[in-house]
């Protein structure tokens, strides 16, 4: 069994999201390409799939309907990260036994913030981001 483990996509409400500025269809094509080339039978998203410190999952779902449908139509496993502790249908960790009988334990590994996903947490995240943007603009 070949497994693909992806982490820290940080999907938000922007058209292009995350560190690599993924486009929904680009990400889907990359995953499907890897699944075909390497005969991947299981895809595990290991935390911080969503950016729920700043956005609600419903807002992200509305911003990326094609990607969310792709996620729901496939047998993917989602593990909670510190940025998506409140993600729907996500596990705390995942274990699988390989062909040698060894247990592989997968978890995101961050301790979640107490306000992760809360209205207060998103407000603080937006405020901090606005300060960073102002500092960047003033230095430019």
N, CA, C and O of each residue as an XYZ file, in Angstrom:
560
protein
N       0.842     -1.178      0.000
C       0.000      0.000      0.000
C       0.886      1.239      0.000
O       1.772      1.365      0.846
N       0.662      2.142     -0.926
C       1.381      3.406     -0.980
C       0.491      4.503     -0.414
O      -0.688      4.602     -0.753
N       1.074      5.324      0.453
C       0.346      6.391      1.135
C       0.991      7.723      0.796
O       2.217      7.842      0.778
N       0.169      8.716      0.529
C       0.629     10.085      0.327
C       0.207     10.894      1.539
O      -0.974     10.927      1.883
N       1.167     11.551      2.193
C       0.871     12.391      3.353
C       1.189     13.836      2.974
O       2.313     14.158      2.589
N       0.180     14.698      3.090
C       0.321     16.135      2.804
C       0.021     16.911      4.082
O      -0.813     16.495      4.886
N       0.700     18.031      4.265
C       0.506     18.803      5.487
C       0.576     20.296      5.190
O       1.206     20.726      4.223
N      -0.073     21.064      6.029
C       0.055     22.524      6.064
C      -0.327     23.219      4.761
O       0.413     24.068      4.265
N      -1.481     22.857      4.210
C      -1.971     23.553      3.024
C      -2.500     24.945      3.374
O      -2.417     25.855      2.549
N      -3.035     25.123      4.568
C      -3.572     26.401      5.051
C      -4.568     27.004      4.051
O      -4.424     28.156      3.640
N      -5.564     26.225      3.671
C      -6.585     26.696      2.739
C      -7.411     27.774      3.432
O      -7.925     27.563      4.530
N      -7.535     28.919      2.787
C      -8.297     30.031      3.362
C      -9.372     30.459      2.378
O      -9.820     29.649      1.567
N      -9.790     31.705      2.435
C     -10.864     32.163      1.554
C     -10.343     32.862      0.299
O     -11.136     33.377     -0.489
N      -9.039     32.889      0.103
C      -8.455     33.520     -1.081
C      -8.543     32.583     -2.281
O      -8.683     31.370     -2.126
N      -8.461     33.156     -3.472
C      -8.457     32.342     -4.693
C      -7.233     31.440     -4.724
O      -7.338     30.263     -5.067
N      -6.079     31.978     -4.370
C      -4.845     31.200     -4.261
C      -4.483     31.170     -2.789
O      -4.445     32.208     -2.129
N      -4.216     29.969     -2.273
C      -4.058     29.835     -0.822
C      -2.739     29.172     -0.471
O      -2.105     28.530     -1.308
N      -2.343     29.337      0.767
C      -1.180     28.645      1.303
C       0.131     29.243      0.845
O       0.172     30.185      0.054
N       1.197     28.670      1.362
C       2.540     29.139      1.085
C       2.871     29.116     -0.400
O       3.549     30.013     -0.902
N       2.394     28.094     -1.104
C       2.732     27.944     -2.514
C       1.682     28.550     -3.433
O       1.732     28.361     -4.648
N       0.723     29.283     -2.853
C      -0.315     29.953     -3.630
C      -1.031     28.985     -4.568
O      -1.152     29.229     -5.768
N      -1.506     27.874     -3.984
C      -2.204     26.858     -4.770
C      -3.503     27.389     -5.347
O      -4.219     28.164     -4.713
N      -3.781     26.963     -6.536
C      -5.069     27.136     -7.175
C      -5.796     25.805     -6.977
O      -5.159     24.752     -7.004
N      -7.106     25.829     -6.780
C      -7.860     24.597     -6.494
C      -7.585     23.491     -7.514
O      -7.267     22.362     -7.138
N      -7.705     23.811     -8.787
C      -7.523     22.783     -9.816
C      -6.065     22.324     -9.905
O      -5.801     21.155    -10.186
N      -5.112     23.244     -9.666
C      -3.701     22.841     -9.655
C      -3.450     21.806     -8.564
O      -2.772     20.805     -8.792
N      -3.995     22.052     -7.388
C      -3.806     21.117     -6.281
C      -4.442     19.765     -6.596
O      -3.833     18.718     -6.375
N      -5.655     19.794     -7.106
C      -6.339     18.540     -7.457
C      -5.536     17.773     -8.499
O      -5.369     16.560     -8.378
N      -5.040     18.459     -9.513
C      -4.273     17.783    -10.568
C      -2.958     17.227    -10.027
O      -2.530     16.148    -10.436
N      -2.315     17.953     -9.111
C      -1.069     17.467     -8.509
C      -1.325     16.191     -7.707
O      -0.586     15.214     -7.828
N      -2.385     16.209     -6.882
C      -2.706     15.030     -6.079
C      -3.045     13.854     -6.975
O      -2.543     12.750     -6.763
N      -3.887     14.073     -7.969
C      -4.277     12.980     -8.866
C      -3.083     12.454     -9.663
O      -2.974     11.251     -9.899
N      -2.193     13.351    -10.075
C      -0.996     12.922    -10.786
C      -0.126     12.021     -9.917
O       0.363     10.990    -10.377
N       0.063     12.414     -8.662
C       0.850     11.592     -7.743
C       0.174     10.255     -7.471
O       0.834      9.220     -7.382
N      -1.152     10.288     -7.340
C      -1.887      9.034     -7.110
C      -1.704      8.071     -8.286
O      -1.521      6.870     -8.087
N      -1.753      8.594     -9.489
C      -1.600      7.742    -10.682
C      -0.173      7.212    -10.830
O       0.031      6.015    -11.033
N       0.807      8.102    -10.729
C       2.204      7.730    -10.950
C       2.689      6.718     -9.911
O       3.384      5.758    -10.246
N       2.318      6.940     -8.647
C       2.855      6.116     -7.551
C       1.867      5.091     -7.012
O       2.121      4.461     -5.985
N       0.746      4.923     -7.695
C      -0.265      3.955     -7.271
C      -0.660      4.170     -5.798
O      -0.659      3.237     -4.994
N      -0.995      5.416     -5.476
C      -1.351      5.807     -4.111
C      -2.739      5.264     -3.789
O      -3.695      5.489     -4.532
N      -2.836      4.554     -2.681
C      -4.132      4.002     -2.284
C      -4.772      4.788     -1.144
O      -5.973      4.649     -0.908
N      -4.005      5.605     -0.434
C      -4.557      6.364      0.685
C      -3.874      7.723      0.725
O      -2.650      7.810      0.628
N      -4.669      8.791      0.870
C      -4.141     10.145      1.008
C      -4.502     10.640      2.401
O      -5.664     10.603      2.806
N      -3.483     11.108      3.133
C      -3.674     11.609      4.490
C      -3.267     13.080      4.508
O      -2.150     13.424      4.123
N      -4.160     13.930      4.949
C      -3.867     15.347      5.140
C      -3.522     15.532      6.607
O      -4.385     15.420      7.478
N      -2.256     15.818      6.875
C      -1.741     15.833      8.237
C      -1.734     17.241      8.842
O      -0.672     17.822      9.067
N      -2.897     17.767      9.093
C      -3.035     19.006      9.854
C      -2.820     20.289      9.076
O      -2.137     20.324      8.053
N      -3.420     21.323      9.592
C      -3.384     22.664      9.020
C      -3.804     22.650      7.547
O      -3.251     23.368      6.713
N      -4.786     21.818      7.261
C      -5.355     21.790      5.922
C      -6.088     23.113      5.682
O      -6.020     23.688      4.596
N      -6.782     23.578      6.707
C      -7.547     24.826      6.630
C      -6.914     25.876      7.525
O      -6.196     25.551      8.471
N      -7.184     27.128      7.219
C      -6.701     28.245      8.026
C      -7.854     28.720      8.906
O      -8.445     29.773      8.663
N      -8.166     27.927      9.935
C      -9.322     28.236     10.774
C      -8.990     29.174     11.926
O      -9.861     29.467     12.745
N      -7.760     29.648     12.008
C      -7.466     30.698     12.979
C      -8.059     32.021     12.512
O      -8.397     32.880     13.326
N      -8.183     32.180     11.199
C      -8.666     33.448     10.643
C     -10.030     33.344      9.984
O     -10.721     34.353      9.847
N     -10.440     32.127      9.565
C     -11.675     31.983      8.797
C     -12.525     30.853      9.362
O     -12.020     29.952     10.031
N     -13.812     30.916      9.085
C     -14.712     29.817      9.449
C     -14.674     28.769      8.343
O     -14.464     29.096      7.176
N     -14.878     27.513      8.715
C     -14.847     26.453      7.716
C     -15.942     26.663      6.672
O     -15.747     26.352      5.497
N     -17.076     27.181      7.090
C     -18.161     27.447      6.139
C     -17.726     28.480      5.091
O     -18.067     28.346      3.916
N     -16.977     29.507      5.508
C     -16.476     30.513      4.562
C     -15.494     29.898      3.567
O     -15.511     30.222      2.380
N     -14.645     29.013      4.065
C     -13.688     28.333      3.194
C     -14.427     27.416      2.218
O     -14.077     27.340      1.040
N     -15.443     26.728      2.714
C     -16.243     25.834      1.857
C     -16.893     26.631      0.723
O     -16.929     26.173     -0.419
N     -17.404     27.814      1.040
C     -18.037     28.654      0.016
C     -17.017     29.192     -0.989
O     -17.328     29.349     -2.170
N     -15.792     29.475     -0.516
C     -14.758     30.036     -1.390
C     -14.140     28.989     -2.310
O     -13.597     29.331     -3.360
N     -14.219     27.711     -1.922
C     -13.569     26.642     -2.696
C     -14.508     25.456     -2.896
O     -14.203     24.353     -2.443
N     -15.639     25.656     -3.563
C     -16.609     24.560     -3.688
C     -16.076     23.356     -4.467
O     -16.403     22.218     -4.129
N     -15.272     23.580     -5.490
C     -14.742     22.468     -6.285
C     -13.776     21.633     -5.441
O     -13.840     20.404     -5.448
N     -12.893     22.300     -4.723
C     -11.925     21.606     -3.884
C     -12.622     20.863     -2.738
O     -12.250     19.733     -2.422
N     -13.611     21.477     -2.124
C     -14.325     20.832     -1.025
C     -15.105     19.611     -1.518
O     -15.197     18.605     -0.813
N     -15.659     19.699     -2.711
C     -16.363     18.553     -3.301
C     -15.362     17.430     -3.595
O     -15.655     16.257     -3.364
N     -14.198     17.789     -4.096
C     -13.144     16.807     -4.355
C     -12.741     16.096     -3.057
O     -12.601     14.873     -3.030
N     -12.557     16.866     -1.990
C     -12.198     16.269     -0.698
C     -13.288     15.315     -0.222
O     -12.988     14.225      0.265
N     -14.552     15.715     -0.359
C     -15.645     14.885      0.162
C     -15.922     13.668     -0.721
O     -16.435     12.661     -0.233
N     -15.591     13.745     -2.011
C     -15.850     12.630     -2.924
C     -14.774     11.546     -2.870
O     -14.928     10.495     -3.492
N     -13.696     11.788     -2.142
C     -12.598     10.835     -2.067
C     -12.442     10.336     -0.639
O     -12.885     10.977      0.314
N     -11.814      9.197     -0.511
C     -11.619      8.573      0.788
C     -10.337      9.102      1.433
O      -9.393      8.347      1.665
N     -10.313     10.401      1.717
C      -9.145     11.025      2.327
C      -9.277     11.002      3.844
O     -10.384     10.990      4.383
N      -8.139     10.997      4.520
C      -8.105     11.061      5.977
C      -7.576     12.430      6.359
O      -6.556     12.880      5.837
N      -8.273     13.091      7.272
C      -7.870     14.413      7.743
C      -7.484     14.320      9.220
O      -8.231     13.783     10.037
N      -6.311     14.850      9.545
C      -5.827     14.904     10.918
C      -5.798     16.369     11.341
O      -5.396     17.238     10.567
N      -6.223     16.634     12.565
C      -6.271     18.013     13.066
C      -4.866     18.577     13.271
O      -3.954     17.891     13.732
N      -4.731     19.843     12.913
C      -3.512     20.589     13.203
C      -3.856     21.758     14.109
O      -5.022     21.950     14.457
N      -2.871     22.531     14.489
C      -3.130     23.658     15.384
C      -3.899     24.785     14.707
O      -4.459     25.635     15.400
N      -3.945     24.821     13.381
C      -4.722     25.845     12.683
C      -6.100     25.356     12.278
O      -6.914     26.137     11.783
N      -6.372     24.083     12.480
C      -7.694     23.570     12.124
C      -8.200     22.557     13.158
O      -8.776     21.525     12.817
N      -7.965     22.887     14.423
C      -8.389     22.015     15.519
C      -9.885     21.742     15.467
O     -10.336     20.657     15.834
N     -10.652     22.724     15.012
C     -12.106     22.583     14.992
C     -12.625     22.051     13.647
O     -13.829     22.085     13.396
N     -11.741     21.570     12.795
C     -12.159     21.064     11.481
C     -13.116     19.895     11.636
O     -12.947     19.032     12.498
N     -14.124     19.893     10.775
C     -15.118     18.829     10.794
C     -14.494     17.517     10.327
O     -13.674     17.512      9.408
N     -14.875     16.420     10.947
C     -14.471     15.068     10.539
C     -12.957     14.858     10.515
O     -12.465     14.067      9.711
N     -12.216     15.543     11.373
C     -10.765     15.360     11.432
C     -10.395     14.547     12.669
O     -11.029     14.659     13.719
N      -9.368     13.738     12.524
C      -8.897     12.878     13.603
C      -7.769     13.555     14.380
O      -7.126     14.474     13.873
N      -7.533     13.104     15.599
C      -6.394     13.599     16.370
C      -5.088     13.001     15.856
O      -4.045     13.653     15.892
N      -5.148     11.764     15.378
C      -3.988     11.078     14.820
C      -4.482      9.901     13.987
O      -5.673      9.588     13.969
N      -3.549      9.260     13.302
C      -3.891      8.096     12.494
C      -2.751      7.094     12.600
O      -1.579      7.473     12.592
N      -3.096      5.821     12.699
C      -2.081      4.768     12.733
C      -2.398      3.724     11.679
O      -3.556      3.409     11.406
N      -1.337      3.203     11.100
C      -1.482      2.134     10.124
C      -0.312      1.166     10.317
O       0.783      1.585     10.693
N      -0.534     -0.085     10.069
C       0.526     -1.081     10.183
C       1.036     -1.409      8.787
O       0.255     -1.736      7.893
N       2.357     -1.319      8.604
C       2.924     -1.596      7.279
C       3.090     -3.100      7.073
O       2.772     -3.898      7.955
N       3.585     -3.468      5.912
C       3.702     -4.885      5.555
C       4.710     -5.632      6.422
O       4.692     -6.863      6.459
N       5.592     -4.910      7.123
C       6.556     -5.542      8.033
C       6.025     -5.652      9.450
O       6.721     -6.122     10.350
N       4.777     -5.212      9.645
C       4.184     -5.272     10.972
C       4.518     -4.084     11.857
O       4.174     -4.083     13.039
N       5.176     -3.077     11.312
C       5.519     -1.881     12.082
C       4.349     -0.902     12.067
O       3.686     -0.715     11.047
N       4.113     -0.285     13.215
C       3.032      0.697     13.317
C       3.575      2.070     12.930
O       4.581      2.535     13.465
N       2.897      2.690     12.005
C       3.238      4.056     11.595
C       2.204      4.971     12.230
O       1.007      4.832     11.982
N       2.666      5.900     13.043
C       1.792      6.841     13.757
C       1.955      8.206     13.095
O       3.072      8.702     12.951
N       0.845      8.808     12.697
C       0.883     10.113     12.028
C       0.033     11.081     12.834
O      -1.137     10.817     13.110
N       0.634     12.205     13.207
C      -0.100     13.300     13.856
C       0.571     14.602     13.479
O       1.735     14.624     13.080
N      -0.174     15.691     13.608
C       0.375     16.980     13.202
C       1.480     17.429     14.152
O       2.497     17.965     13.713
N       1.286     17.215     15.433
C       2.360     17.443     16.385
C       2.388     18.796     17.059
O       3.238     19.022     17.921
N       1.505     19.699     16.709
C       1.449     20.988     17.391
C       0.396     20.963     18.486
O      -0.636     20.307     18.348
N       0.651     21.664     19.549
C      -0.374     21.857     20.562
C      -1.248     23.014     20.096
O      -0.743     24.073     19.726
N      -2.535     22.808     20.117
C      -3.455     23.828     19.612
C      -3.586     24.988     20.591
O      -3.503     24.813     21.807
N      -3.788     26.154     20.040
C      -4.040     27.336     20.856
C      -5.412     27.216     21.495
O      -6.315     26.617     20.910
N      -5.583     27.770     22.675
C      -6.863     27.653     23.386
C      -8.005     28.300     22.634
O      -9.158     27.900     22.795
N      -7.703     29.293     21.815
C      -8.774     30.005     21.112
C      -8.865     29.614     19.640
O      -9.551     30.278     18.864
N      -8.185     28.553     19.254
C      -8.159     28.128     17.860
C      -9.571     27.970     17.313
O     -10.374     27.209     17.853
N      -9.863     28.679     16.260
C     -11.155     28.563     15.600
C     -12.258     29.394     16.222
O     -13.366     29.454     15.688
N     -11.971     30.037     17.342
C     -13.007     30.841     17.991
C     -13.088     32.211     17.320
O     -12.187     32.605     16.580
N     -14.156     32.917     17.582
C     -14.315     34.269     17.035
C     -13.182     35.168     17.525
O     -12.624     35.954     16.760
N     -12.848     35.041     18.819
C     -11.757     35.839     19.389
C     -10.435     35.501     18.695
O      -9.668     36.396     18.339
N     -10.178     34.220     18.509
C      -8.933     33.802     17.861
C      -8.817     34.335     16.447
O      -7.755     34.810     16.046
N      -9.905     34.260     15.686
C      -9.879     34.792     14.315
C      -9.675     36.302     14.325
O      -8.971     36.837     13.469
N     -10.286     36.995     15.289
C     -10.126     38.455     15.385
C      -8.675     38.814     15.690
O      -8.112     39.723     15.079
N      -8.082     38.107     16.624
C      -6.682     38.364     16.966
C      -5.788     38.059     15.763
O      -4.854     38.809     15.482
N      -6.067     36.964     15.054
C      -5.286     36.611     13.868
C      -5.380     37.684     12.787
O      -4.370     38.058     12.192
N      -6.589     38.177     12.534
C      -6.769     39.233     11.517
C      -6.057     40.525     11.928
O      -5.436     41.197     11.105
N      -6.162     40.861     13.230
C      -5.510     42.068     13.722
C      -3.993     41.959     13.546
O      -3.350     42.890     13.063
N      -3.431     40.820     13.940
C      -1.991     40.609     13.800
C      -1.557     40.664     12.343
O      -0.517     41.240     12.023
N      -2.348     40.071     11.463
C      -2.040     40.095     10.042
C      -2.090     41.519      9.489
O      -1.252     41.898      8.670
N      -3.068     42.305      9.933
C      -3.154     43.694      9.460
C      -1.940     44.507      9.921
O      -1.446     45.358      9.180
N      -1.458     44.247     11.142
C      -0.247     44.933     11.616
C       0.965     44.569     10.765
O       1.764     45.431     10.401
N       1.089     43.282     10.453
C       2.209     42.846      9.612
C       2.148     43.491      8.237
O       3.174     43.900      7.694
N       0.949     43.581      7.673
C       0.799     44.208      6.353
C       1.175     45.684      6.408
O       1.845     46.189      5.507
N       0.741     46.388      7.477
C       1.088     47.810      7.606
C       2.580     47.997      7.748
O       3.144     48.909      7.143
N       3.238     47.155      8.534
C       4.681     47.247      8.697
C       5.396     46.997      7.372
O       6.381     47.668      7.064
N       4.916     46.050      6.597
C       5.509     45.723      5.313
C       5.350     46.897      4.335
O       6.288     47.241      3.616
N       4.169     47.502      4.314
C       3.910     48.613      3.405
C       4.782     49.815      3.784
O       5.300     50.503      2.904
N       4.948     50.072      5.089
C       5.739     51.216      5.528
C       7.217     51.043      5.197
O       7.911     52.028      4.945
N       7.714     49.783      5.193
C       9.113     49.535      4.869
C       9.371     49.582      3.378
O      10.508     49.793      2.955
N       8.343     49.388      2.579
C       8.526     49.335      1.107
C       8.744     50.692      0.516
O       8.913     50.817     -0.697
